[in-house]
Amino acid sequence: MTSKLEQLKQFTTVVADTGDLDAITRLKPVDATTNPSLLLKAASLPRYAELLGTAVTGCDGDLGLASDRFGVAVGQEILKVIPGRISTEVDARLSFDTDATLRRAERLIELYDKAGIGRERVLIKIAATWEGIRAAEELEKAGVQTNLTLLFSFAQAAACADAGVFLISPFVGRIYDWYKKAEGRDYVGAEDPGVQSVSRIYAYYKANGYQTVVMGASFRNLSQIEELAGCDRLTISPELLQKLDEDQGVLERKLNTGGQGESRLVLDQSRFRWAMNEDPMATEKLAEGIRQFARDQEKLELLLAAKV
């Protein structure tokens, strides 16, 4: 019997949610994704010490540029050991500024280009705010593909699909966390609100012919992953990837392209904001996620400042 990880790879693209090169090399995902929190963890690893120093060279104290250079340098290292793409995130503090997000995204692509990495191997990660979605729409038109992250609501997913973004990352585990705390109960299997959210989005996209890729993210346990087997992609931590690799049980495909989905939902800015207002979980988790990434970005910049 093959492992559940190998079975999962038969119908879902597996993405490593880490900057740990050793884990990536061992578990052999197709793609990998990073964020400010993961880059902060990577910055503490001895193998990245030299990259931190190189990132600040010639930056004239511009810690935002140094941070982007470090993120791209980590991305380069990861791309040496995976066949697919790396997702690199725009500074979360720009999540409500379309123009600033565009400028930072363009700089990330330029840094990869200077390193000899084509844009076909890079996804630009942007928080799925209204402003972030608009920036992603412009980038997609310019041939830069995007990964819309911190996605918690159906409204965010519908708006991203209409904007033509390449990929979305709905956060299964964080949705689960909110409902577990709010309702004082645990969830198992298909009743998990995070699993239900991704299943609904997946069915909606397939029913309406959207090409946007659904990549479930932020998992808390193996059950959530198993319930979403068959999703376009799943980005999974090394710890859970290892558990999947050690499990020799049978893994059943749960999501299929032939399922029934809802009719198309078109949202302008006011309808989008109202839908978010009516979803306290999505509103709270989006704000919390942006704050967390912003704080970790600031901590990373302090590490880089110490190298100047």
Secondary structure as a PSIPRED ss2 file (coil, helix, strand):
# PSIPRED VFORMAT (PSIPRED V4.0)

   1 M C   1.000  0.000  0.000
   2 T C   1.000  0.000  0.000
   3 S C   1.000  0.000  0.000
   4 K H   0.000  1.000  0.000
   5 L H   0.000  1.000  0.000
   6 E H   0.000  1.000  0.000
   7 Q H   0.000  1.000  0.000
   8 L H   0.000  1.000  0.000
   9 K C   1.000  0.000  0.000
  10 Q C   1.000  0.000  0.000
  11 F C   1.000  0.000  0.000
  12 T C   1.000  0.000  0.000
  13 T E   0.000  0.000  1.000
  14 V E   0.000  0.000  1.000
  15 V E   0.000  0.000  1.000
  16 A E   0.000  0.000  1.000
  17 D E   0.000  0.000  1.000
  18 T C   1.000  0.000  0.000
  19 G C   1.000  0.000  0.000
  20 D C   1.000  0.000  0.000
  21 L H   0.000  1.000  0.000
  22 D H   0.000  1.000  0.000
  23 A H   0.000  1.000  0.000
  24 I H   0.000  1.000  0.000
  25 T H   0.000  1.000  0.000
  26 R H   0.000  1.000  0.000
  27 L H   0.000  1.000  0.000
  28 K C   1.000  0.000  0.000
  29 P C   1.000  0.000  0.000
  30 V C   1.000  0.000  0.000
  31 D E   0.000  0.000  1.000
  32 A E   0.000  0.000  1.000
  33 T E   0.000  0.000  1.000
  34 T C   1.000  0.000  0.000
  35 N C   1.000  0.000  0.000
  36 P H   0.000  1.000  0.000
  37 S H   0.000  1.000  0.000
  38 L H   0.000  1.000  0.000
  39 L H   0.000  1.000  0.000
  40 L H   0.000  1.000  0.000
  41 K H   0.000  1.000  0.000
  42 A H   0.000  1.000  0.000
  43 A H   0.000  1.000  0.000
  44 S C   1.000  0.000  0.000
  45 L C   1.000  0.000  0.000
  46 P H   0.000  1.000  0.000
  47 R H   0.000  1.000  0.000
  48 Y H   0.000  1.000  0.000
  49 A H   0.000  1.000  0.000
  50 E H   0.000  1.000  0.000
  51 L H   0.000  1.000  0.000
  52 L H   0.000  1.000  0.000
  53 G H   0.000  1.000  0.000
  54 T H   0.000  1.000  0.000
  55 A H   0.000  1.000  0.000
  56 V H   0.000  1.000  0.000
  57 T C   1.000  0.000  0.000
  58 G C   1.000  0.000  0.000
  59 C C   1.000  0.000  0.000
  60 D C   1.000  0.000  0.000
  61 G C   1.000  0.000  0.000
  62 D C   1.000  0.000  0.000
  63 L H   0.000  1.000  0.000
  64 G H   0.000  1.000  0.000
  65 L H   0.000  1.000  0.000
  66 A H   0.000  1.000  0.000
  67 S H   0.000  1.000  0.000
  68 D H   0.000  1.000  0.000
  69 R H   0.000  1.000  0.000
  70 F H   0.000  1.000  0.000
  71 G H   0.000  1.000  0.000
  72 V H   0.000  1.000  0.000
  73 A H   0.000  1.000  0.000
  74 V H   0.000  1.000  0.000
  75 G H   0.000  1.000  0.000
  76 Q H   0.000  1.000  0.000
  77 E H   0.000  1.000  0.000
  78 I H   0.000  1.000  0.000
  79 L H   0.000  1.000  0.000
  80 K C   1.000  0.000  0.000
  81 V C   1.000  0.000  0.000
  82 I C   1.000  0.000  0.000
  83 P C   1.000  0.000  0.000
  84 G C   1.000  0.000  0.000
  85 R C   1.000  0.000  0.000
  86 I E   0.000  0.000  1.000
  87 S E   0.000  0.000  1.000
  88 T E   0.000  0.000  1.000
  89 E E   0.000  0.000  1.000
  90 V C   1.000  0.000  0.000
  91 D C   1.000  0.000  0.000
  92 A H   0.000  1.000  0.000
  93 R H   0.000  1.000  0.000
  94 L H   0.000  1.000  0.000
  95 S C   1.000  0.000  0.000
  96 F C   1.000  0.000  0.000
  97 D C   1.000  0.000  0.000
  98 T H   0.000  1.000  0.000
  99 D H   0.000  1.000  0.000
 100 A H   0.000  1.000  0.000
 101 T H   0.000  1.000  0.000
 102 L H   0.000  1.000  0.000
 103 R H   0.000  1.000  0.000
 104 R H   0.000  1.000  0.000
 105 A H   0.000  1.000  0.000
 106 E H   0.000  1.000  0.000
 107 R H   0.000  1.000  0.000
 108 L H   0.000  1.000  0.000
 109 I H   0.000  1.000  0.000
 110 E H   0.000  1.000  0.000
 111 L H   0.000  1.000  0.000
 112 Y H   0.000  1.000  0.000
 113 D H   0.000  1.000  0.000
 114 K H   0.000  1.000  0.000
 115 A C   1.000  0.000  0.000
 116 G C   1.000  0.000  0.000
 117 I C   1.000  0.000  0.000
 118 G C   1.000  0.000  0.000
 119 R H   0.000  1.000  0.000
 120 E H   0.000  1.000  0.000
 121 R H   0.000  1.000  0.000
 122 V E   0.000  0.000  1.000
 123 L E   0.000  0.000  1.000
 124 I E   0.000  0.000  1.000
 125 K E   0.000  0.000  1.000
 126 I E   0.000  0.000  1.000
 127 A E   0.000  0.000  1.000
 128 A C   1.000  0.000  0.000
 129 T C   1.000  0.000  0.000
 130 W H   0.000  1.000  0.000
 131 E H   0.000  1.000  0.000
 132 G H   0.000  1.000  0.000
 133 I H   0.000  1.000  0.000
 134 R H   0.000  1.000  0.000
 135 A H   0.000  1.000  0.000
 136 A H   0.000  1.000  0.000
 137 E H   0.000  1.000  0.000
 138 E H   0.000  1.000  0.000
 139 L H   0.000  1.000  0.000
 140 E H   0.000  1.000  0.000
 141 K H   0.000  1.000  0.000
 142 A C   1.000  0.000  0.000
 143 G C   1.000  0.000  0.000
 144 V C   1.000  0.000  0.000
 145 Q C   1.000  0.000  0.000
 146 T E   0.000  0.000  1.000
 147 N E   0.000  0.000  1.000
 148 L E   0.000  0.000  1.000
 149 T E   0.000  0.000  1.000
 150 L E   0.000  0.000  1.000
 151 L E   0.000  0.000  1.000
 152 F C   1.000  0.000  0.000
 153 S C   1.000  0.000  0.000
 154 F H   0.000  1.000  0.000
 155 A H   0.000  1.000  0.000
 156 Q H   0.000  1.000  0.000
 157 A H   0.000  1.000  0.000
 158 A H   0.000  1.000  0.000
 159 A H   0.000  1.000  0.000
 160 C H   0.000  1.000  0.000
 161 A H   0.000  1.000  0.000
 162 D H   0.000  1.000  0.000
 163 A C   1.000  0.000  0.000
 164 G C   1.000  0.000  0.000
 165 V C   1.000  0.000  0.000
 166 F C   1.000  0.000  0.000
 167 L E   0.000  0.000  1.000
 168 I E   0.000  0.000  1.000
 169 S E   0.000  0.000  1.000
 170 P E   0.000  0.000  1.000
 171 F E   0.000  0.000  1.000
 172 V H   0.000  1.000  0.000
 173 G H   0.000  1.000  0.000
 174 R H   0.000  1.000  0.000
 175 I H   0.000  1.000  0.000
 176 Y H   0.000  1.000  0.000
 177 D H   0.000  1.000  0.000
 178 W H   0.000  1.000  0.000
 179 Y H   0.000  1.000  0.000
 180 K H   0.000  1.000  0.000
 181 K H   0.000  1.000  0.000
 182 A H   0.000  1.000  0.000
 183 E H   0.000  1.000  0.000
 184 G C   1.000  0.000  0.000
 185 R C   1.000  0.000  0.000
 186 D C   1.000  0.000  0.000
 187 Y C   1.000  0.000  0.000
 188 V C   1.000  0.000  0.000
 189 G H   0.000  1.000  0.000
 190 A H   0.000  1.000  0.000
 191 E H   0.000  1.000  0.000
 192 D C   1.000  0.000  0.000
 193 P H   0.000  1.000  0.000
 194 G H   0.000  1.000  0.000
 195 V H   0.000  1.000  0.000
 196 Q H   0.000  1.000  0.000
 197 S H   0.000  1.000  0.000
 198 V H   0.000  1.000  0.000
 199 S H   0.000  1.000  0.000
 200 R H   0.000  1.000  0.000
 201 I H   0.000  1.000  0.000
 202 Y H   0.000  1.000  0.000
 203 A H   0.000  1.000  0.000
 204 Y H   0.000  1.000  0.000
 205 Y H   0.000  1.000  0.000
 206 K H   0.000  1.000  0.000
 207 A H   0.000  1.000  0.000
 208 N C   1.000  0.000  0.000
 209 G C   1.000  0.000  0.000
 210 Y C   1.000  0.000  0.000
 211 Q C   1.000  0.000  0.000
 212 T C   1.000  0.000  0.000
 213 V E   0.000  0.000  1.000
 214 V E   0.000  0.000  1.000
 215 M E   0.000  0.000  1.000
 216 G E   0.000  0.000  1.000
 217 A E   0.000  0.000  1.000
 218 S C   1.000  0.000  0.000
 219 F C   1.000  0.000  0.000
 220 R C   1.000  0.000  0.000
 221 N C   1.000  0.000  0.000
 222 L H   0.000  1.000  0.000
 223 S H   0.000  1.000  0.000
 224 Q H   0.000  1.000  0.000
 225 I H   0.000  1.000  0.000
 226 E H   0.000  1.000  0.000
 227 E H   0.000  1.000  0.000
 228 L C   1.000  0.000  0.000
 229 A C   1.000  0.000  0.000
 230 G C   1.000  0.000  0.000
 231 C C   1.000  0.000  0.000
 232 D C   1.000  0.000  0.000
 233 R E   0.000  0.000  1.000
 234 L E   0.000  0.000  1.000
 235 T E   0.000  0.000  1.000
 236 I E   0.000  0.000  1.000
 237 S C   1.000  0.000  0.000
 238 P H   0.000  1.000  0.000
 239 E H   0.000  1.000  0.000
 240 L H   0.000  1.000  0.000
 241 L H   0.000  1.000  0.000
 242 Q H   0.000  1.000  0.000
 243 K H   0.000  1.000  0.000
 244 L H   0.000  1.000  0.000
 245 D H   0.000  1.000  0.000
 246 E H   0.000  1.000  0.000
 247 D C   1.000  0.000  0.000
 248 Q C   1.000  0.000  0.000
 249 G C   1.000  0.000  0.000
 250 V C   1.000  0.000  0.000
 251 L C   1.000  0.000  0.000
 252 E C   1.000  0.000  0.000
 253 R C   1.000  0.000  0.000
 254 K C   1.000  0.000  0.000
 255 L C   1.000  0.000  0.000
 256 N C   1.000  0.000  0.000
 257 T C   1.000  0.000  0.000
 258 G C   1.000  0.000  0.000
 259 G C   1.000  0.000  0.000
 260 Q C   1.000  0.000  0.000
 261 G C   1.000  0.000  0.000
 262 E C   1.000  0.000  0.000
 263 S C   1.000  0.000  0.000
 264 R C   1.000  0.000  0.000
 265 L C   1.000  0.000  0.000
 266 V C   1.000  0.000  0.000
 267 L C   1.000  0.000  0.000
 268 D C   1.000  0.000  0.000
 269 Q H   0.000  1.000  0.000
 270 S H   0.000  1.000  0.000
 271 R H   0.000  1.000  0.000
 272 F H   0.000  1.000  0.000
 273 R H   0.000  1.000  0.000
 274 W H   0.000  1.000  0.000
 275 A H   0.000  1.000  0.000
 276 M H   0.000  1.000  0.000
 277 N H   0.000  1.000  0.000
 278 E C   1.000  0.000  0.000
 279 D C   1.000  0.000  0.000
 280 P H   0.000  1.000  0.000
 281 M H   0.000  1.000  0.000
 282 A H   0.000  1.000  0.000
 283 T H   0.000  1.000  0.000
 284 E H   0.000  1.000  0.000
 285 K H   0.000  1.000  0.000
 286 L H   0.000  1.000  0.000
 287 A H   0.000  1.000  0.000
 288 E H   0.000  1.000  0.000
 289 G H   0.000  1.000  0.000
 290 I H   0.000  1.000  0.000
 291 R H   0.000  1.000  0.000
 292 Q H   0.000  1.000  0.000
 293 F H   0.000  1.000  0.000
 294 A H   0.000  1.000  0.000
 295 R H   0.000  1.000  0.000
 296 D H   0.000  1.000  0.000
 297 Q H   0.000  1.000  0.000
 298 E H   0.000  1.000  0.000
 299 K H   0.000  1.000  0.000
 300 L H   0.000  1.000  0.000
 301 E H   0.000  1.000  0.000
 302 L H   0.000  1.000  0.000
 303 L H   0.000  1.000  0.000
 304 L H   0.000  1.000  0.000
 305 A H   0.000  1.000  0.000
 306 A H   0.000  1.000  0.000
 307 K H   0.000  1.000  0.000
 308 V C   1.000  0.000  0.000
